[in-house]
């Protein structure tokens, strides 16, 4: 999820996907590769409302893109906005190329990007592969997203740079201005 500059997740009514700061943000390829699978056309949920699809493994990832980056490694991008994917199966893509935009499809409570790397051409049918970001600034953490819907999140303590790590859950990070898609390493 994306915070605004004043550390808000949403502006206005939280049930509207377009009011979330992450909604519609571009999703980029983390490496050169070939698009090996996509799903598109799954309608979006109302934020913090009922799911628009059955709560099942078949629809869990919503609209997604799978990027084969070689050597048995696949990058998964899930919960994308329908009908705006910018790639199709078989496309060769370059690191940094836009694949689609963040949405709220599948089993998702609010607009966000679900990203992971795996050892098979299946969203849930393989083993996860660890990866790290070259660098990011760790700003802080929060306990519940709901606590940040109608007010700004307030960082506590000092922020600091982290290198060659993956952020843990429920932390707030900032990528440096020069962040590039190549900043992810497996």
N, CA, C and O of each residue as an XYZ file, in Angstrom:
744
protein
N       0.845     -1.171      0.000
C       0.000      0.000      0.000
C       0.892      1.235      0.000
O       2.040      1.202      0.442
N       0.344      2.286     -0.493
C       1.105      3.525     -0.583
C       0.515      4.576      0.344
O      -0.694      4.804      0.361
N       1.384      5.206      1.108
C       0.993      6.349      1.917
C       1.197      7.619      1.109
O       2.051      7.669      0.225
N       0.411      8.646      1.414
C       0.646      9.975      0.842
C       1.829     10.605      1.574
O       2.362     10.023      2.518
N       2.233     11.783      1.140
C       3.341     12.474      1.806
C       3.039     12.798      3.260
O       3.957     12.935      4.069
N       1.750     12.922      3.601
C       1.391     13.184      4.998
C       0.972     11.887      5.711
O       0.264     11.933      6.716
N       1.410     10.738      5.189
C       1.209      9.420      5.792
C      -0.263      9.031      5.949
O      -0.690      8.553      7.000
N      -1.013      9.246      4.890
C      -2.396      8.770      4.844
C      -2.495      7.699      3.765
O      -1.857      7.803      2.717
N      -3.303      6.665      4.028
C      -3.538      5.611      3.052
C      -4.647      5.983      2.076
O      -4.650      5.545      0.925
N      -5.582      6.791      2.547
C      -6.772      7.092      1.764
C      -7.158      8.553      1.985
O      -6.923      9.120      3.052
N      -7.749      9.141      0.967
C      -8.307     10.491      1.123
C      -9.793     10.371      0.794
O     -10.155      9.735     -0.196
N     -10.630     10.956      1.585
C     -12.066     10.846      1.352
C     -12.614      9.511      1.832
O     -12.063      8.883      2.736
N     -13.697      9.095      1.216
C     -14.409      7.875      1.609
C     -13.572      6.636      1.298
O     -13.149      6.439      0.159
N     -13.334      5.801      2.312
C     -12.464      4.633      2.139
C     -13.094      3.516      1.314
O     -12.378      2.615      0.878
N     -14.390      3.541      1.086
C     -15.021      2.479      0.296
C     -14.780      2.643     -1.199
O     -15.016      1.709     -1.965
N     -14.316      3.809     -1.624
C     -14.035      4.068     -3.033
C     -12.581      3.722     -3.342
O     -11.668      4.330     -2.784
N     -12.361      2.751     -4.223
C     -11.001      2.348     -4.573
C     -10.146      3.529     -5.014
O      -8.976      3.620     -4.642
N     -10.715      4.426     -5.797
C      -9.931      5.535     -6.349
C      -9.463      6.526     -5.289
O      -8.617      7.372     -5.579
N      -9.987      6.443     -4.077
C      -9.535      7.327     -3.004
C      -8.291      6.812     -2.284
O      -7.709      7.525     -1.467
N      -7.885      5.594     -2.576
C      -6.686      5.024     -1.961
C      -5.468      5.474     -2.755
O      -5.487      5.466     -3.986
N      -4.411      5.867     -2.056
C      -3.225      6.418     -2.718
C      -2.511      5.394     -3.595
O      -1.823      5.778     -4.540
N      -2.655      4.117     -3.311
C      -1.992      3.094     -4.126
C      -2.774      2.760     -5.392
O      -2.201      2.218     -6.338
N      -4.061      3.070     -5.430
C      -4.900      2.684     -6.558
C      -4.447      3.348     -7.859
O      -4.288      4.567     -7.924
N      -4.244      2.536     -8.880
C      -3.849      3.049    -10.179
C      -2.355      3.286    -10.348
O      -1.916      3.689    -11.425
N      -1.564      3.044     -9.302
C      -0.109      3.198     -9.415
C       0.436      2.131    -10.368
O      -0.041      0.996    -10.382
N       1.425      2.504    -11.150
C       1.998      1.575    -12.117
C       2.772      0.457    -11.426
O       3.435      0.663    -10.410
N       2.664     -0.725    -12.007
C       3.375     -1.918    -11.552
C       4.441     -2.209    -12.604
O       4.131     -2.328    -13.790
N       5.685     -2.324    -12.175
C       6.776     -2.462    -13.134
C       7.498     -3.807    -12.999
O       7.519     -4.422    -11.933
N       8.084     -4.235    -14.107
C       8.857     -5.475    -14.134
C      10.130     -5.315    -13.313
O      10.845     -4.322    -13.448
N      10.407     -6.298    -12.461
C      11.596     -6.245    -11.617
C      12.842     -6.718    -12.347
O      13.959     -6.519    -11.872
N      12.649     -7.348    -13.509
C      13.771     -7.874    -14.285
C      13.316     -8.084    -15.722
O      12.121     -8.038    -16.011
N      14.256     -8.312    -16.610
C      13.922     -8.734    -17.968
C      13.294    -10.119    -17.894
O      13.659    -10.918    -17.031
N      12.363    -10.409    -18.778
C      11.753    -11.730    -18.783
C      10.664    -11.856    -19.818
O      10.507    -11.006    -20.695
N       9.917    -12.933    -19.700
C       8.823    -13.236    -20.615
C       7.549    -13.423    -19.798
O       7.556    -14.114    -18.778
N       6.467    -12.814    -20.242
C       5.186    -12.981    -19.555
C       4.725    -14.416    -19.790
O       4.510    -14.832    -20.928
N       4.575    -15.167    -18.698
C       4.224    -16.585    -18.814
C       2.769    -16.867    -18.495
O       2.252    -17.914    -18.883
N       2.088    -15.956    -17.794
C       0.664    -16.148    -17.507
C       0.072    -14.821    -17.064
O       0.753    -13.991    -16.462
N      -1.202    -14.632    -17.369
C      -1.952    -13.477    -16.875
C      -3.372    -13.922    -16.568
O      -3.839    -14.946    -17.067
N      -4.032    -13.160    -15.764
C      -5.483    -13.262    -15.589
C      -5.982    -11.834    -15.596
O      -5.430    -10.964    -14.922
N      -7.038    -11.601    -16.369
C      -7.592    -10.258    -16.478
C      -9.113    -10.377    -16.544
O      -9.642    -11.430    -16.899
N      -9.798     -9.319    -16.207
C     -11.247     -9.278    -16.327
C     -12.016     -9.564    -15.054
O     -13.246     -9.545    -15.065
N     -11.322     -9.828    -13.954
C     -12.015    -10.044    -12.681
C     -12.408     -8.686    -12.122
O     -11.568     -7.798    -11.974
N     -13.678     -8.532    -11.816
C     -14.160     -7.239    -11.320
C     -13.559     -6.930     -9.952
O     -13.142     -7.824     -9.216
N     -13.530     -5.650     -9.639
C     -12.914     -5.224     -8.389
C     -13.905     -5.216     -7.228
O     -15.119     -5.113     -7.405
N     -13.335     -5.328     -6.052
C     -14.089     -5.231     -4.809
C     -14.312     -3.764     -4.456
O     -13.599     -2.883     -4.936
N     -15.296     -3.518     -3.624
C     -15.417     -2.232     -2.958
C     -14.442     -2.281     -1.796
O     -14.409     -3.273     -1.067
N     -13.660     -1.255     -1.607
C     -12.690     -1.267     -0.517
C     -13.385     -1.456      0.820
O     -14.407     -0.836      1.113
N     -12.799     -2.329      1.614
C     -13.281     -2.665      2.957
C     -14.722     -3.169      2.937
O     -15.432     -3.068      3.937
N     -15.152     -3.713      1.795
C     -16.507     -4.236      1.658
C     -16.492     -5.716      1.362
O     -15.541     -6.422      1.698
N     -17.548     -6.178      0.734
C     -17.661     -7.585      0.376
C     -16.835     -7.862     -0.878
O     -16.665     -6.995     -1.734
N     -16.328     -9.090     -0.964
C     -15.585     -9.490     -2.151
C     -16.528     -9.594     -3.338
O     -17.669    -10.035     -3.200
N     -16.046     -9.185     -4.503
C     -16.843     -9.243     -5.729
C     -16.811    -10.633     -6.354
O     -17.581    -10.920     -7.270
N     -15.918    -11.502     -5.860
C     -15.790    -12.865     -6.373
C     -15.883    -13.845     -5.208
O     -15.830    -13.455     -4.041
N     -16.022    -15.110     -5.546
C     -16.039    -16.147     -4.519
C     -14.717    -16.155     -3.764
O     -13.655    -15.965     -4.357
N     -14.785    -16.372     -2.476
C     -13.585    -16.489     -1.659
C     -13.021    -17.888     -1.885
O     -13.296    -18.818     -1.126
N     -12.225    -18.014     -2.948
C     -11.670    -19.321     -3.311
C     -10.254    -19.139     -3.845
O      -9.862    -18.042     -4.243
N      -9.502    -20.221     -3.847
C      -8.140    -20.176     -4.350
C      -8.099    -19.750     -5.808
O      -7.155    -19.086     -6.236
N      -9.123    -20.129     -6.579
C      -9.174    -19.790     -8.003
C      -9.156    -18.278     -8.238
O      -8.541    -17.807     -9.194
N      -9.821    -17.526     -7.378
C      -9.934    -16.076     -7.564
C      -9.085    -15.272     -6.581
O      -9.100    -14.042     -6.632
N      -8.360    -15.921     -5.705
C      -7.656    -15.227     -4.622
C      -6.736    -14.114     -5.114
O      -6.720    -13.034     -4.523
N      -5.972    -14.349     -6.176
C      -5.000    -13.358     -6.653
C      -5.633    -12.279     -7.510
O      -4.978    -11.290     -7.838
N      -6.903    -12.452     -7.880
C      -7.554    -11.477     -8.748
C      -6.873    -11.433    -10.099
O      -6.423    -12.458    -10.612
N      -6.798    -10.251    -10.670
C      -6.085    -10.059    -11.930
C      -4.590    -10.064    -11.615
O      -4.137     -9.393    -10.689
N      -3.833    -10.831    -12.399
C      -2.414    -10.959    -12.097
C      -1.577    -11.089    -13.360
O      -2.083    -11.341    -14.454
N      -0.273    -10.907    -13.164
C       0.735    -11.111    -14.194
C       1.816    -11.993    -13.580
O       2.229    -11.777    -12.441
N       2.273    -12.994    -14.343
C       3.424    -13.796    -13.937
C       4.534    -13.543    -14.952
O       4.338    -13.698    -16.157
N       5.699    -13.153    -14.447
C       6.858    -12.853    -15.268
C       7.920    -13.923    -15.036
O       8.412    -14.081    -13.919
N       8.273    -14.652    -16.087
C       9.340    -15.656    -16.027
C      10.657    -14.916    -16.214
O      10.937    -14.401    -17.296
N      11.471    -14.862    -15.150
C      12.739    -14.136    -15.254
C      13.921    -15.088    -15.447
O      15.078    -14.671    -15.382
N      13.626    -16.353    -15.683
C      14.667    -17.318    -16.015
C      15.158    -18.120    -14.835
O      14.938    -17.762    -13.678
N      15.828    -19.212    -15.151
C      16.420    -20.106    -14.152
C      15.391    -20.588    -13.137
O      15.703    -20.752    -11.957
N      14.153    -20.817    -13.606
C      13.110    -21.334    -12.726
C      12.567    -20.335    -11.729
O      12.020    -20.728    -10.699
N      12.706    -19.042    -12.013
C      12.227    -17.998    -11.105
C      11.134    -17.198    -11.799
O      11.293    -16.763    -12.940
N      10.010    -17.008    -11.085
C       8.861    -16.275    -11.602
C       8.479    -15.186    -10.605
O       8.464    -15.418     -9.396
N       8.170    -13.995    -11.122
C       7.698    -12.881    -10.296
C       6.187    -12.772    -10.473
O       5.687    -12.755    -11.598
N       5.468    -12.699     -9.365
C       4.008    -12.651     -9.360
C       3.554    -11.263     -8.908
O       4.022    -10.740     -7.897
N       2.631    -10.674     -9.678
C       2.029     -9.374     -9.355
C       0.522     -9.602     -9.307
O      -0.069     -9.956    -10.327
N      -0.115     -9.413     -8.160
C      -1.529     -9.755     -8.008
C      -2.366     -8.582     -7.503
O      -1.839     -7.596     -6.987
N      -3.672     -8.713     -7.663
C      -4.713     -7.749     -7.265
C      -4.703     -6.517     -8.170
O      -4.965     -5.402     -7.719
N      -4.400     -6.732     -9.449
C      -4.306     -5.628    -10.397
C      -5.676     -5.176    -10.879
O      -6.663     -5.905    -10.776
N      -5.713     -3.979    -11.399
C      -6.938     -3.396    -11.945
C      -7.301     -4.127    -13.244
O      -6.423     -4.406    -14.060
N      -8.581     -4.438    -13.441
C      -8.970     -5.162    -14.657
C      -8.945     -4.283    -15.905
O      -9.127     -3.067    -15.854
N      -8.711     -4.959    -17.020
C      -8.809     -4.362    -18.359
C      -7.758     -3.303    -18.664
O      -7.900     -2.565    -19.639
N      -6.704     -3.211    -17.852
C      -5.639     -2.253    -18.152
C      -4.254     -2.899    -18.105
O      -3.249     -2.193    -18.025
N      -4.189     -4.234    -18.155
C      -2.884     -4.876    -18.228
C      -2.221     -4.428    -19.523
O      -2.891     -4.294    -20.548
N      -0.945     -4.200    -19.488
C      -0.231     -3.683    -20.658
C       0.629     -4.746    -21.325
O       1.458     -4.435    -22.180
N       0.431     -6.014    -20.930
C       1.200     -7.117    -21.497
C       0.264     -8.287    -21.779
O      -0.869     -8.338    -21.300
N       0.782     -9.227    -22.576
C       0.048    -10.474    -22.828
C       1.039    -11.630    -22.750
O       2.250    -11.418    -22.794
N       0.527    -12.840    -22.636
C       1.379    -14.021    -22.552
C       2.293    -14.070    -23.770
O       1.858    -13.879    -24.906
N       3.568    -14.331    -23.504
C       4.565    -14.416    -24.566
C       5.344    -13.134    -24.808
O       6.370    -13.157    -25.488
N       4.873    -12.014    -24.263
C       5.596    -10.754    -24.444
C       6.952    -10.802    -23.744
O       7.062    -11.264    -22.608
N       7.976    -10.320    -24.438
C       9.278    -10.084    -23.819
C       9.218     -8.706    -23.185
O       8.831     -7.740    -23.842
N       9.596     -8.604    -21.920
C       9.564     -7.309    -21.238
C      10.944     -6.986    -20.693
O      11.767     -7.869    -20.455
N      11.165     -5.726    -20.506
C      12.428     -5.224    -19.972
C      12.222     -4.750    -18.539
O      11.139     -4.300    -18.166
N      13.267     -4.856    -17.754
C      13.246     -4.357    -16.384
C      12.763     -2.914    -16.393
O      13.263     -2.092    -17.160
N      11.785     -2.606    -15.534
C      11.243     -1.253    -15.455
C      10.033     -1.005    -16.326
O       9.391      0.038    -16.202
N       9.702     -1.941    -17.209
C       8.541     -1.784    -18.088
C       7.249     -1.899    -17.277
O       7.154     -2.721    -16.366
N       6.269     -1.082    -17.608
C       4.984     -1.112    -16.913
C       4.189     -2.335    -17.375
O       4.031     -2.575    -18.572
N       3.691     -3.105    -16.398
C       2.920     -4.311    -16.671
C       1.413     -4.077    -16.526
O       0.616     -4.718    -17.212
N       1.035     -3.187    -15.660
C      -0.360     -2.896    -15.357
C      -0.402     -1.878    -14.237
O       0.575     -1.170    -13.995
N      -1.543     -1.804    -13.547
C      -1.671     -0.871    -12.426
C      -2.339     -1.558    -11.238
O      -3.067     -2.539    -11.391
N      -2.073     -1.021    -10.063
C      -2.623     -1.569     -8.823
C      -4.137     -1.397     -8.804
O      -4.670     -0.342     -9.147
N      -4.806     -2.458     -8.394
C      -6.252     -2.443     -8.259
C      -6.673     -3.078     -6.951
O      -5.928     -3.071     -5.971
N      -7.882     -3.630     -6.949
C      -8.446     -4.260     -5.752
C      -9.264     -5.475     -6.176
O     -10.434     -5.600     -5.814
N      -8.646     -6.365     -6.941
C      -9.348     -7.549     -7.428
C      -8.959     -8.778     -6.620
O      -7.905     -8.810     -5.984
N      -9.822     -9.789     -6.653
C      -9.550    -11.026     -5.936
C      -9.872    -10.907     -4.462
O     -10.724    -10.112     -4.066
N      -9.195    -11.693     -3.656
C      -9.420    -11.659     -2.215
C      -8.526    -10.564     -1.644
O      -7.409    -10.815     -1.192
N      -9.048     -9.359     -1.678
C      -8.312     -8.148     -1.322
C      -9.284     -7.188     -0.653
O     -10.398     -6.985     -1.135
N      -8.862     -6.603      0.453
C      -9.724     -5.674      1.179
C      -9.600     -4.222      0.728
O     -10.505     -3.415      0.937
N      -8.471     -3.904      0.109
C      -8.228     -2.531     -0.330
C      -7.154     -2.566     -1.418
O      -6.410     -3.541     -1.518
N      -7.066     -1.518     -2.231
C      -6.060     -1.496     -3.289
C      -4.645     -1.675     -2.732
O      -4.216     -0.951     -1.834
N      -3.949     -2.638     -3.280
C      -2.557     -2.889     -2.918
C      -1.944     -3.831     -3.944
O      -2.658     -4.464     -4.721
N      -0.644     -3.917     -3.943
C       0.061     -4.867     -4.793
C       0.531     -6.023     -3.934
O       1.198     -5.828     -2.918
N       0.178     -7.222     -4.347
C       0.755     -8.420     -3.743
C       1.853     -8.865     -4.697
O       1.583     -9.152     -5.863
N       3.086     -8.925     -4.212
C       4.232     -9.340     -5.028
C       4.957    -10.453     -4.305
O       5.210    -10.366     -3.104
N       5.291    -11.497     -5.041
C       6.206    -12.501     -4.511
C       6.913    -13.192     -5.657
O       6.521    -13.075     -6.818
N       7.963    -13.914     -5.308
C       8.707    -14.686     -6.303
C       8.555    -16.157     -5.944
O       8.496    -16.526     -4.771
N       8.493    -16.998     -6.989
C       8.158    -18.400     -6.795
C       8.907    -19.244     -7.825
O       9.441    -18.719     -8.802
N       8.940    -20.541     -7.597
C       9.694    -21.429     -8.485
C       8.831    -22.151     -9.521
O       9.268    -23.145    -10.101
N       7.610    -21.662     -9.760
C       6.760    -22.280    -10.779
C       5.862    -21.230    -11.420
O       5.680    -20.134    -10.888
N       5.310    -21.585    -12.561
C       4.429    -20.683    -13.299
C       3.006    -20.778    -12.746
O       2.057    -21.018    -13.493
N       2.869    -20.594    -11.458
C       1.584    -20.707    -10.775
C       1.583    -19.761     -9.586
O       2.551    -19.711     -8.827
N       0.514    -19.020     -9.423
C       0.457    -18.048     -8.327
C       0.670    -18.721     -6.975
O       1.400    -18.202     -6.130
N       0.035    -19.875     -6.769
C       0.116    -20.540     -5.472
C       0.685    -21.948     -5.542
O       0.707    -22.646     -4.528
N       1.149    -22.388     -6.715
C       1.522    -23.787     -6.890
C       2.993    -24.096     -6.792
O       3.439    -25.059     -7.416
N       3.767    -23.351     -6.055
C       5.192    -23.630     -5.946
C       5.740    -23.133     -4.627
O       4.999    -22.770     -3.714
N       7.039    -23.128     -4.554
C       7.732    -22.662     -3.352
C       8.181    -21.223     -3.548
O       8.675    -20.853     -4.614
N       8.007    -20.423     -2.519
C       8.465    -19.044     -2.574
C       9.979    -18.968     -2.653
O      10.684    -19.831     -2.131
N      10.468    -17.932     -3.308
C      11.903    -17.705     -3.447
C      12.229    -16.379     -2.763
O      11.610    -15.357     -3.058
N      13.199    -16.396     -1.853
C      13.531    -15.136     -1.172
C      14.148    -14.122     -2.126
O      14.792    -14.482     -3.111
N      13.939    -12.862     -1.817
C      14.513    -11.763     -2.578
C      14.744    -10.604     -1.625
O      14.198    -10.582     -0.522
N      15.544     -9.650     -2.046
C      15.810     -8.477     -1.224
C      15.751     -7.224     -2.088
O      15.916     -7.283     -3.306
N      15.514     -6.103     -1.442
C      15.647     -4.797     -2.084
C      17.063     -4.312     -1.814
O      17.595     -4.506     -0.721
N      17.667     -3.684     -2.808
C      19.023     -3.162     -2.623
C      19.065     -2.179     -1.453
O      19.991     -2.206     -0.642
N      18.033     -1.293     -1.371
C      17.986     -0.358     -0.251
C      16.587      0.210     -0.088
O      15.820      0.299     -1.046
N      16.271      0.590      1.135
C      15.037      1.302      1.448
C      15.214      1.975      2.801
O      16.084      1.601      3.588
N      14.389      2.961      3.054
C      14.415      3.635      4.350
C      13.289      3.075      5.193
O      12.126      3.124      4.792
N      13.623      2.544      6.355
C      12.625      2.028      7.286
C      12.128      3.198      8.125
O      12.878      3.785      8.906
N      10.838      3.528      7.948
C      10.251      4.683      8.625
C       9.655      4.295      9.970
O       9.757      5.058     10.931
N       9.032      3.121     10.054
C       8.410      2.666     11.286
C       7.466      1.518     11.004
O       7.555      0.875      9.959
N       6.560      1.258     11.937
C       5.591      0.178     11.760
C       4.240      0.609     12.323
O       4.138      1.589     13.061
N       3.207     -0.148     11.957
C       1.874      0.118     12.486
C       1.213     -1.212     12.797
O       1.588     -2.249     12.250
N       0.216     -1.170     13.691
C      -0.426     -2.407     14.102
C      -1.649     -2.745     13.275
O      -1.843     -3.905     12.910
N      -2.476     -1.762     12.971
C      -3.704     -2.028     12.231
C      -3.909     -0.970     11.158
O      -3.835      0.227     11.433
N      -4.167     -1.417      9.940
C      -4.427     -0.479      8.850
C      -5.631      0.397      9.184
O      -5.637      1.585      8.864
N      -6.643     -0.174      9.822
C      -7.851      0.578     10.152
C      -7.542      1.823     10.973
O      -8.284      2.804     10.917
N      -6.456      1.789     11.732
C      -6.084      2.946     12.549
C      -5.626      4.132     11.708
O      -5.495      5.241     12.225
N      -5.381      3.911     10.422
C      -4.824      4.964      9.571
C      -5.782      5.430      8.488
O      -5.351      6.107      7.555
N      -7.044      5.100      8.572
C      -7.968      5.449      7.502
C      -8.458      6.874      7.559
O      -8.674      7.487      6.513
N      -8.638      7.417      8.728
C      -9.186      8.766      8.815
C      -8.210      9.774      9.424
O      -8.592     10.893      9.768
N      -6.969      9.371      9.548
C      -5.965     10.292     10.085
C      -4.591      9.890      9.552
O      -4.420      8.816      8.975
N      -3.642     10.753      9.754
C      -2.276     10.457      9.344
C      -1.628      9.500     10.321
O      -1.828      9.596     11.532
N      -0.845      8.571      9.779
C       0.000      7.713     10.613
C       1.164      8.565     11.070
O       1.671      9.377     10.296
N       1.595      8.402     12.297
C       2.677      9.222     12.832
C       3.881      8.333     13.102
O       3.815      7.433     13.939
N       4.993      8.583     12.392
C       6.199      7.797     12.652
C       6.678      8.013     14.084
O       6.609      9.122     14.615
N       7.156      6.950     14.692
C       7.718      7.035     16.051
C       9.178      6.603     15.961
O       9.501      5.594     15.334
N      10.026      7.355     16.576
C      11.445      7.005     16.561
C      12.136      7.513     15.306
O      11.577      8.273     14.515
N      13.346      7.069     15.162
C      14.198      7.520     14.066
C      14.096      6.557     12.884
O      14.027      5.342     13.071
N      14.088      7.098     11.682
C      14.120      6.239     10.504
C      15.577      5.943     10.150
O      16.481      6.688     10.529
N      15.793      4.849      9.421
C      17.153      4.527      9.024
C      17.146      3.699      7.748
O      16.172      3.015      7.436
N      18.251      3.776      7.018
C      18.394      3.052      5.761
C      18.690      1.580      6.044
O      19.400      1.238      6.990
N      18.124      0.722      5.194
C      18.368     -0.723      5.262
C      18.877     -1.143      3.887
O      18.457     -0.594      2.868
N      19.767     -2.103      3.863
C      20.389     -2.540      2.616
C      20.292     -4.059      2.474
O      20.477     -4.808      3.432
N      19.993     -4.489      1.238
C      19.933     -5.906      0.893
C      19.071     -6.700      1.872
O      19.497     -7.709      2.432
N      17.839     -6.209      2.060
C      16.869     -6.849      2.943
C      15.506     -6.826      2.282
O      15.293     -6.136      1.285
N      14.586     -7.591      2.849
C      13.175     -7.491      2.500
C      12.474     -6.946      3.739
O      12.728     -7.422      4.846
N      11.605     -5.963      3.576
C      10.898     -5.431      4.747
C       9.972     -6.488      5.355
O       9.383     -7.292      4.633
N       9.850     -6.481      6.652
C       8.913     -7.362      7.329
C       7.501     -6.816      7.185
O       7.320     -5.684      6.738
N       6.515     -7.591      7.550
C       5.122     -7.158      7.467
C       4.825     -5.983      8.377
O       5.457     -5.801      9.417
N       3.859     -5.199      7.968
C       3.354     -4.073      8.753
C       4.395     -3.002      9.044
O       4.318     -2.317     10.064
N       5.371     -2.857      8.149
C       6.318     -1.760      8.302
C       6.060     -0.726      7.217
O       5.506     -1.031      6.160
N       6.467      0.485      7.497
C       6.355      1.583      6.543
C       7.759      1.884      6.049
O       8.670      2.148      6.834
N       7.915      1.838      4.728
C       9.222      2.084      4.137
C       9.103      3.151      3.071
O       8.013      3.454      2.584
N      10.244      3.713      2.718
C      10.318      4.674      1.619
C      11.498      4.260      0.745
O      12.599      4.007      1.235
N      11.239      4.199     -0.564
C      12.324      3.908     -1.485
C      13.033      5.201     -1.824
O      12.403      6.256     -1.893
N      14.337      5.132     -2.038
C      15.063      6.352     -2.400
C      14.580      6.887     -3.741
O      14.062      6.124     -4.557
N      14.741      8.186     -3.983
C      14.280      8.773     -5.249
C      14.848      8.065     -6.475
O      14.203      8.039     -7.524
N      16.025      7.502     -6.362
C      16.646      6.846     -7.508
C      16.273      5.371     -7.606
O      16.905      4.622     -8.351
N      15.239      4.941     -6.852
C      14.830      3.527     -6.881
C      14.474      3.112     -8.298
O      13.718      3.799     -8.985
N      15.014      1.999     -8.725
C      14.756      1.460    -10.039
C      14.263      0.036     -9.885
O      14.467     -0.586     -8.842
N      13.615     -0.484    -10.913
C      13.116     -1.844    -10.875
C      14.250     -2.830    -10.598
O      13.998     -3.885    -10.017
N      15.457     -2.535    -10.982
C      16.578     -3.436    -10.774
C      17.042     -3.474     -9.330
O      18.035     -4.134     -9.024
N      16.351     -2.785     -8.436
C      16.735     -2.756     -7.032
C      16.264     -3.979     -6.278
O      16.437     -4.054     -5.062
N      15.677     -4.934     -6.964
C      15.269     -6.180     -6.316
C      16.232     -7.272     -6.755
O      16.521     -7.414     -7.944
N      16.720     -8.032     -5.807
C      17.646     -9.130     -6.106
C      17.115    -10.411     -5.501
O      16.562    -10.413     -4.401
N      17.292    -11.526     -6.248
C      16.896    -12.820     -5.693
C      18.079    -13.481     -5.058
O      17.959    -14.586     -4.529
